[in-house]
Amino acid sequence: QVQLVESGGGLVQPGGSLRPSCATSGINFRLYNMYWYRQAPGKQRELVATITSGGFTNSADSVKGRFTISRDNVKNTIYLQMNSLQPGDTAVYYCNARQVTLTYWGQGTQVTVSS
């Protein structure tokens, strides 16, 4: 059974940091490209950051220089280091695992940036 479990979201003040994680099981993690998406209320889900099976990374322009995606192939987990958080970053953050035609989603973790 495939599971992707996000954790590490929460409430933070503007300018603060969070580091959500996504622990996976039931997949050959090393072979999967991994993604972080987010969805704010009333908006479409958007891609935030990508890390390939080979470790190459990319991020959306809106978070470049503030967010960093990483992976641990021993713990089968990805992370999203989020710094200098802004109210506009408030959303549910989802992880996604993808290999060719296979795709799996986690349940999401809420990130709220507010004073």
NORJO-V324474 format. One record per backbone hydrogen bond with DSSP energy under -1.0 kcal/mol. CO is the residue of the C=O (numbers start at 1). NH is the residue of the N-H. Records with the same first field share a line. If there is no record, write none. Layout:
# NORJO-V324474
CO=NH, NH
This chain:
# NORJO-V324474
3=25
5=23
7=21
10=112
12=114
13=16
16=85
18=82
20=80
21=7
22=78
23=5
25=3
27=29
28=31
29=32
33=98
34=51
35=96
36=48, 49
37=94
38=46
39=92
40=43
46=38
48=60
49=36
50=58
51=34
52=55
56=52
58=50
60=63, 64
63=66, 67
66=83
68=81
70=79
72=76, 77
76=24
77=72
78=22
79=70
81=68
82=18
85=15
86=89
87=90
91=111
92=39
93=109
94=37
95=106
96=35
97=104
98=33
99=102
102=99
104=97
109=93
110=10
111=91
112=12
